[in-house]
Each structure stands twice: as C-alpha cells, then as structure tokens.
Amino acid sequence: MTFIAASERTFPLIEEFLAPYEYKCVTLASHIRKKDEHIFIISQSDFVQTANDIAGVFYFDKTLLHCIPETNQDMAEKFLSFFESKNIRCINGDSAATDFFLSVLKTKGIEPYHTNHYKLMTLTDEPVCPPEPLSCDDEIRRCYDSDFDSLFDLQKKYIVKEVAPVGKQVSDLECSASLRQILKNQLCFALCSDDEIVAKANTNAIGIRWVQIGGVYTHPLFRKNYYAWNLVYAICCRIKKTERNVCLFVKDKNNPALQLYRRIGFEENCDFEICYFN
C-alpha cells in the first residue's frame, strides 16, 4: 500500500475512478477539478497506469476529504504513519470511511471534540416546482460582492445552526471569510421581500459531475412561505443547465429540512459526518 501525490498524468485517472462515488465527496471532487496539489492516490502499486490501480483518493491540508470505497488493515497502518507528523483539524465525508479514520486516530489517542451527523441527499431528476408562486413583492436574484452586508447576518446564523460545533463561538471574521469565498467562487441566490434579503441559498462545492448545495437559511420571521423551496428550486434549475446532478447534506435530526428536500425530489443516500479536532 502506497500514497502517491496526484500529477498531471494521473488526474484523468482519478476522475475516472471518482465517477461512481462523486456524489459522496463533491468538495473533494472540486479540488480534483482544480488539480489541487494536496490530492493523494491510494494504490497497491508505485506506478498508477489505470483507474483500476486506484484504491482510494484523499485530500489533506489540515482538513481531510476522502473517497475510499473499501478500507483494510494495510490502509490503517499506512494512515497511522501518514498522520504521525500531521496536524488534523477536520474530517469531512461519508460515515463509513470517516469512521475508519476515527478508529485509526483513536489508536494514537486522538479523538474529535465534536461530530456533526448529516444525511446526504441526491437529486438526479428535475426538481419539483414550489406549490405556490412567489407574491408580487418577492423576487429571487443572484448575489454578488455588493450584497455582502445584506447577507452577512443570514450567513452567520446558518453557520451557527448548521455547521459549527455546538457551543463554538462563530466570529465575524470567520463568517466574513466564508461569505466572501461564496460570493467569489460559488452561486449564491437570495430571496428578497419588499427589497429586503430574507432568505439565501448557495452552492458550496462545484465538482466534475455534481454540485453541492449549502447555506440554505430563511430568517425566522419569514418562514412557512415556501421561500426555501423557491430558492432551492431556482438554484437546482440553474445547476441542471450545466448537466450536473445536485446533492446536499442536512443534519439528521432536522426533520423539517429533510421533509422539504424530499418534497423537492431529493433522496436520502448515505450518512455523512464532519468531525472537528482541537
């Protein structure tokens, strides 16, 4: 078992290997699409000639993103050695492989201080239209840098509720950085009511064949108006024009969100975890 840094020659092989699993690791796929220098191949051979020589792919730069269909003891021993001199802050991925990494790290006395549990949901068909049209005072529009101030409060509330570990203080600086990256690199849509932004949704990873939606948040005073449905529908339609499929993950206890996404046409696919380390 060996780890090989990805290269110009191997990136096409990685994309071929990733194709059946990309829906579970769109953030990883986005790094592969950009040919990131932090991508590694897991292989039994020192020289990868075909996609069949690849047993797994991962990204590591303090955050670990992974696509490993099957794990084994040889991998565990290799990762034990790999983590020896590494500082890991976060693991992000499907629960089966993430739990493998947790068991490896536990043998070193390293455990996460918090884990968020999600359901990964996928949409391969066309999204279902909202049951009610927007009123004449409401509109959906794409957001740009000029909308930063109007979006900031919604973005911070979303991070606190859906992403950050329980009890963690989310700084304005952290929120600003994430929002600026979204406005620069992702699709971000807002729903305006009487010219005020009251709900938002965005992509948070654009892969090769899949796009991941995140950041769906409606101000509490404006809920139960199908605003989230309208936003997610709009952004799904935009993504579908690129001939990509759509996925997202939602906290496993967030039943209202789970029900909403099912009604839009999403299907539950697998369990997903984000683990935070000191």
N, C-alpha and C positions, 0 to 999 in steps of 0.2 A: 504494500500500500504506500502510495506516494502522493504528495501535493505538488502541483505544477502551476506556476504563475501563468495566467492566460496571456496569449500573444496574438498578433495579427493573424497568424496561421490558424490558431485554434478557436478564435471567436465564432466563425461559422459552424464549427463542430459543436460548440457549446449551445448555440441557438438551436441546432437540430436536436440535441439531447433534451433541451429545456421544453420543447414544444408541447409534449403531453402534460406537463406539470406547471406551466407558467401561471395559470390562474391562482396557484397557491403561493406564488412568490413574485408578484409583479414589481415590487420595489427592487428585488434582485435583478429582474429582467431589465429594468430601466438602467441599472448600472452596466449590465452587459451590452445593452443597445448603444451606450456611450463609450464602450470599450474602456471601462474604468481599470486603473492599474491595480486595484485591490481585489480582483477576481482570481480565484484559485480553482483548479480542477482536481478532483479526487480520482485516482486511477491505480490500477494494478501494475501498469506499465510506465516506464520512464519516458516513453515517447507515445503520444496520442496520435493515432492515424485516422480513426473514425469515431463517430459519436458513440459506437458500441464500446469503445475503450473507456468511456467516462462513467464512473460510478456515482458521481455527485459533483455539485458546484457550490461554492460559497464565496461570499464577500466578507472581508473583515477589515474594519478600521475602527476599532473600539466597539462598534456595533457589528453583530454577526447576523447575516442574512444567508439563508441556506435552501438548497434543493437537493435532498438526499432521499431517493425513493426507498432504499433499503440500507439499514445500518448493520454493523457487525463488530466483533471484538477487535479486529485489526484496525478498524477506523477509530475505535475508542482509544486504543493505545497510541495511535498516531496523533489524535487531537490532544491527548494528555501532554504529549511532548510539545505540540504546537502552542498550547496555552501557557507553557512553563514561563515564558518571558513576556506574556501579553497581558494588557490591562483591558478587561472586558467590562463594558458598561451596560450593554443591552443585547438580548437575543430576540429576534423577530421572525416568526414563521409558523408553519403548521405544527400542531401539538405533538404529532408522533416523533418527528425529528428533533423538535425543541426539547422534548422530554429526554431524548437520548443525550443531548448536550448537557442538560441539567444533571443527569446521572454521572457523566464524565467529570463535570466540575465539582460535584459533591465529593468525589474521592480525593480532591485537593482541598476540601474544606471550604469551598466557595459555593454559596447559595444566594439566590436573588432575595432582595429585601421586599420585593413586591412583584406580583404577576397579574396582568390583566388577561382575562379569558374572553374570547370572542367566538362568534360563529362566522365562518367565511361563506359568503353568498355569491352566486354567479348568475349572470343574465346573458343568455346566448340568443334568445328570441327578441323580437321588438318589445319595448316597454309598453305597459298598459297605460292608456290615457287617464288623466285625473277624472274623477267622477263629476266634478263641477268646474266650469271655466272660471278664470280669474275675473274679479269685478273690474269695472272701467277705471277704477282708481289704482289698480295694481298692475305692475309690469315686471317682467324678468329681463335682465340685461347682463352682459358680460362686464366684469370688473377689471380695472387697471390700477396703476400706481396712484392715480388721483383719488381712488376710493379707499385708500389705506385707513384714514381716520374714521370713516363711516363704518368700516368692517371690524375695526380693532376689538371693540367690546364683545361682539359676537364670536370672534375667533378665540378670545381668551376664555370665554365661558365654555366654548366647545372643548378646548384643551383640558380645562379643569374637570369637566364632566366625563369625557370620553377617552382621554389619552393619559393624562398624568397619573402617577401612583397616588393612591388615597392618602390624603394628608400632606402631600407635597405642595409647597408654595410655588405657584407659577409666576415668574417675574414678568414685568412688562417687557424687559429686554428679550427674554426667550420668546414671548408671544410676537413681538415685533419681527424678530428674525424669521420665524416660521411663516408669518403672513407675507413678508416681503419675498421670500422664496416662492411662495404660492403664486403671487401676482406676477412674478418674473418668469416662472417656468411651467406653470400649470394653467388649466382652465378654471376660472372662478366665476360663478354666476351668483347674482343677488336678486332677491325679490324685493321690490320697492312698493310700499303702500303710502299713497299721498306723498311721493318723492322721498320717503324715508326708508333706508335699508332695514328690513326687519327679519330677513332670513337669508341664509347663504348655503352654498354647496360648492365643492371644488373637486378636481382630480388631485390625488397626491402621489401618483406614480403612473407614468406612461411607459408601458413595456413594448414588446415586439408585436404581440397579437392581442394583448389585453391592456385595459386601462382600469386603474383602481380609483374608486370614488371615496372621498372622505370629507370631513369638515362640514357635515350636514347639521345645521343648527338653526332653529327658529326662536326668536325672542318669546319668552313665556306668555306675554300678553297677546301674542298673535297666533297662538297655536289653535288647532282644530279648524283651520281654514283651508286645509289641503295645500298649504304653502310648500311644505317639504316635498310632497308628492309632485307638485308642479315643477319644482326645482330639479329634483332627481330625474323626472321625465325629460326635461329640457336638456340636461347635460348628457343623459343617455342617448338621446336622439343625435346630439352633436357628435358623440363618440362613434355611434354606429355609422356615421357618414365616412369615417376613416376605415371602415371594415374591420374594426376591432370589437371584441367582446368586452363585457363590463363585469367587474367584481367589486366587492366591498366587504368590510367586516364590521360587525356590530356586537356590542357587549352581550354575552349570553343571557344576562338577566334583564335586558332591555326589551321587554315583550312588546310595548307599543311600536318600537322601531322594527322589530322582527316582523310584526304583523303588517306594517306599512310596506316593507320591502317585498314580502310575499305577494301582496296585492299588486304591486308594480310588475311582478313577474320573476323576481329573484328566487333562486332555490338554495336551500342550505346545502353546503358541500362538505365541509370538514371543520374541525375545531382549530382554533388559531390562538397563539399566545404571544404576548410581549412581556418579556422578563427584564426587570431592572436590577442592576447590581451597584454596589457602592463604588 
